[in-house]
Structure formats: structure tokens, C-alpha cells
């Protein structure tokens, strides 16, 4: 299958392999492709989309991998007996064969070449990495990988802008899901990516070596910046410590001071160059200290995101950079990324409440609908109250649109919001949280008493002018950009800041609200976007937070932020259990009655169908009987006619 990235459509469908294709290689000219299956490799002309040549003859051995060498007309083929051949692209004549190394079979599985095509790295079901030089057709070096590496799954050379195509660093993905980048000349570990908790299934490097895409075991695709991963290699060396020596002291004390200085220097130099002084043997081994250094650097980079500095940036610029917003949110919320716990919730399937979600929320994008249904079902399986919460789809949908490509992060962001910013929402379930609404009313009493009096005179309660904004988390009254801005501030502050924003939004819209008199006008206001300056709303929210007395301050009444626990998600049971259980039982009873009704209706339909079929069969039988009787009558009439003819003939014969 050949697709056009520009036109986003199918260009051609090339069918000829009888078994599944295991690898595809493109010629440097871009005009030919090489596809490899288990027993055959085929060369395709990408101009005409037709098969050009076939490389077979390995039916008894099996092909491991076949690919073009960069910037050449040479094809490298590896078979399952560890033999490696080089073929001419035009004539398919074998140019040379690399000898199989002595000793245990390497069981080659992965291969890689740098851009200049002079070297070939090969690895397989062992902890040895073979480096071949294709100019002399000899084995240049065997790198002995750590004992925990039992199999090499993938190899790729890391390109550099200034190496002229002769890459010196190769990335090695092993069975433990970790990519280790090693210098093939010094046999030194440069850096590594991945861990046992975050395993990598496969990876791909950009042509210039600046970016790396990794498909994780969880199904996510992580994009890494290679310069950021190798930034520690470009740091200046540690300063050399030397002691100033007085000649007079040297004469009196001999060389004691000089020896002390040289020891100090040697210690520092030794600590700095412990890797570079490794001897180049045929089977170099890796050193564990470099691995620990990489882990330390990673932990330092992770812990280097200061929340106080982020808040300072937020107060200065009013919002976080859009490019890094999702990363900053994940850092602020301290998401645990519990893959196993999330998978166990997803594996429970679609919750019965959200089976007919598409009927109530007809979303055009089927993918978005599936993700929303999956997140809602996981929340309902996590806590029963979420299966009975009618406004939950409206609350979750904005986060689903943002994180639709990472369902784990989407679920944990929503769960963190429910645990922290939605605390005390379900104390009076299924009724609105009167205690939270009273907090907003208290803020209006203190900061804008005239507005509250107008709302009271219009007989508009907080369930009308306040709760719709809270339960949808501003998604109905703000644009996407405005919504993202306020959530930058919500995630960066105490959970009570959400209530300050609601009060600030009402105060900043007081001119519109003061002109409303009918209840329908207020309902329209809280369910539609309004011409309100979001920067003024945020500034007013901070003003309310700083000037509100402690006796009515929501921050004194709500709990501090608590991130989700690692490993397992916390228990969410802050709701009237008997009411939720009753609703669950009632819904289950109604569902059972619907099933029984549907079964009875189906049975009635089947009985009616059987009766109609029986009636049709009887009618057909009677029709056949009538036809048979008519045919029998015609036969008898014909026989009588024939007998009459015979009788007449006898009479005529007797007369003669």
C-alpha cells in the first residue's frame, strides 16, 4: 500500500507477497522499493508501481532482512542461518559474502548502517553486537553488551551534521525496552532512553539526528530531542584544582606539597576520564557508572521544573506557552501514569450508562466519541457516582479534545480535577452542592452586594446563575483559547481559585446581568459565550483571592491539592452512597425490564413470523393440491378421450 502524504490518499496497492511483509527499504533515488517477506524479497518500480525483480532461493532457510545500502546500488541480505550477502542492484549478482563469526551462533535479527554505508552493525539473540567494515569485508569489532541484554530488537545509527555520514553512535533497543546509545569506537555508553516501567517497542531517528520518535509499550508515541538528551556531553570539564606553592616551603618541606597537589589533580582527572581510559579490546564491556550518571541527570531534569517559577511566568505573561502547556500541566498535576490501573478500568468495557452516549451527544468525529465513551466508562468503573452524574460528559469533553491521543493522561487529568477542584460537589448528590454555591454567594455579598440583590429580586438562585458555569468548568461560556488560559491559572493555584473565577466572571459581567430581568435571560447567559475580557476576569479573581476575609475565604474551607497516588487510584466515595446505590439499582431494574420487554417483543415478532410462515406454507400446500387435482382431472379426461378413440377404432374395424 503506497500513500501520498501531500494529497493524503491511496496512490497504489501493490499485491504480490503470499506472506506478511516484515521490512521495507527505499533506494536512495526514491524510485525503487524493496519489500521482504519470509521466503522472498521483491524490488518494485515506484514510478510505475510494478514488480521489477525478485530475489528468492531462500525457501529452505528463510530471509531475515533485505535492505539497500545508503548512497549505493548494493543490496544487503541476511538469512536466518546468519549468512550475509551483498548483491548488485542492477544484475542481482552476488558481490561478496561476509563470513559467519566463529563461536556461538549470533542469530542476527537487527541491522543498521551509517549514511556513508561503510559499516554494518548486526545484533540478534545474544548480548554481542558485531561491527563489520564493508570495505574490507571483515569483522571490525565485537561489543559485549551488559548481561541483562539478552536480545537486540532494533539498531539505528545516530546521524550528526558534522560527521560526513560516518556516524559513530548507534542506538541499541534490547528486549528490556531500553535504548542504549553507544560509541562504536570507544565502546562508551553515551546516553540511554526508556526504563523498565516505560518500555519502548520501537524507535526511529530523524535524518539529521535531532529528534527521535519512540512507540512505547503503552501505545503512546514519545518524541525526544536528541540534543537535549546529549546536553550533558557538551558541558565544560570540571575546573582543575591546584595549590600555589612557595619555593621556600618547597625547599624546607621537600616535595610534600607537590605530591599533595598532584594527587588532588590525579583524583579529579581520574574522575573525569574514567571512561576514556578504557582499553580498546576485541570484546569491550560497558561500565555501570555511566548508567547511574544518566539516571541522575534524568532525575535532575525532571525535578528542575519549579512550580514557583512557573507561577511567576504565569503572572508575568498571563498564560503558559502553548507549545509547552500540556507538559506544564502534567508537571503541575504530578500525574502518576498508572498504566496497569488504567488498563484494568478500560478492560471492564463500556459502562451501561454510556452505551447510548451517541444518542445524547451526536459528535461528528467517531474517534472523539470513542475516546469520550472510554474515559467516561473508566470513570464510572472507578467510582459508581460518575455513572449517575448527568453533567459528566460536559465536564470531561474539553479535556478529551485536548488529550484524545493520550487516553491515560486524559483520564488522570480528569480524575485529578474531580478529586481536587470538584471536592464537595457530590455531598448532596443528585442535587447541586449547596455549600459551594453559598461560598460564591458570600463572595458576591462582600465584593458586589448590589449585583447579588438584583439576582435575588429577579428570583434567580445560585443553581441558575452559578452552577451551570461550575459544572461545565467554563467550557460553555469561553472560547478554547480563553478556556486554556483560565485553566493555566486554575492548575497553578489552590483548588478554591475556581470559585474565585466564577465570582469574578459574574462581577465582570455585572452590566449585562443588571439588565436581565427574566429567568430565561439568566439561563441563556450562563450557557452561551459572552463579550467578557478574560484578562480582566483573571485579574479580578486574584483581587478577590487577596482581599476576601478569612471567615468567607473558600481557600480556608477546601482542602489542599492532593495528586493521584502511584500504582493504584485513590478511593472516591465522597457522596451519599445509599442514593447512588438506589439509582444504580433502579437503573438496573429499568434496564432489566427493558431487556425483558425487548425479549418479549422479539418473541412476539418471531411467533408472528412463524404464524405467517405457517399460513404461507398452508396456502402454498392448498395451491399445490388444487394444481395436482386439476392435473389429475386433465389426465383422466385425456385417458377417457384416448379410450373413446380406441373404442371408435374397434367399431370401425368390426364393420369392415
Number of C-alpha atoms within 10 A of each C-alpha: 8 12 12 10 9 6 8 8 10 11 13 14 11 12 9 9 15 10 11 9 13 13 15 17 18 18 20 14 11 11 13 20 21 23 20 24 20 21 19 20 25 19 21 20 15 16 9 11 16 16 17 14 16 14 16 12 12 14 10 8 14 17 24 23 24 27 23 24 24 19 12 14 14 20 22 21 20 22 20 17 15 20 18 19 17 22 19 15 17 10 8 14 10 14 12 14 14 18 13 13 14 7 6 7 13 21 19 25 21 22 24 21 23 21 20 15 20 18 22 20 24 23 25 23 18 20 18 21 25 21 22 20 16 16 9 10 15 13 18 16 20 21 21 18 23 13 11 10 19 16 24 26 21 22 27 20 27 28 22 17 11 8 11 10 17 18 22 19 23 23 24 28 26 26 18 20 22 21 27 20 23 23 17 20 13 17 27 19 21 19 21 21 20 17 13 9 11 16 20 26 21 19 20 18 19 12 13 10 16 16 17 16 15 21 16 17 15 15 13 14 16 12 14 15 12 16 13 11 17 14 10 14 12 8 8 7 9 10 8 10 10 12 12 8 11 9 10 9 12 13 9 9 11 12 12 11 16 16 11 13 17 14 12 16 16 13 11 15 15 13 11 12 10 12 17 12 9 15 11 13 12 11 15 17 18 19 16 10 11 17 15 11 13 19 15 12 14 15 11 11 10 11 10 9 13 12 13 10 10 16 19 12 14 17 13 10 10 17 20 22 13 12 8 9 15 16 10 20 17 16 15 18 18 17 19 16 19 18 16 12 15 22 13 13 18 20 10 11 13 19 18 14 19 18 11 11 17 14 9 9 11 10 14 9 8 11 12 16 20 16 20 26 24 21 28 27 24 24 24 22 19 21 16 17 24 22 22 18 15 11 12 16 20 15 20 23 22 21 16 25 14 12 17 21 16 15 18 21 22 21 24 24 23 20 23 19 19 18 21 19 24 19 17 19 22 19 17 15 18 17 10 17 18 16 13 23 19 14 19 23 20 20 24 21 14 15 17 17 13 14 19 24 14 17 19 12 11 15 13 19 16 19 15 17 22 23 20 19 20 21 16 19 21 25 22 20 21 19 14 11 10 17 17 19 20 21 17 22 22 19 20 19 15 17 23 25 22 23 23 27 25 22 25 28 23 22 20 18 18 17 11 16 18 15 11 16 15 11 16 11 13 19 15 12 20 20 17 13 14 14 9 15 12 19 14 13 22 23 15 19 24 16 13 21 21 11 12 17 12 12 10 16 20 24 18 11 13 16 15 14 17 12 20 21 13 13 13 14 16 14 9 14 12 16 17 14 14 9 14 19 14 11 16 17 12 12 15 14 12 12 13 12 12 12 12 12 12 12 12 12 12 12 12 12 12 12 12 12 12 12 12 12 12 12 12 12 12 12 12 12 12 12 12 12 12 12 12 12 12 12 12 12 12 12 12 12 12 12 12 12 12 12 12 12 12 12 12 12 12 11 11 10 9 8 7 5
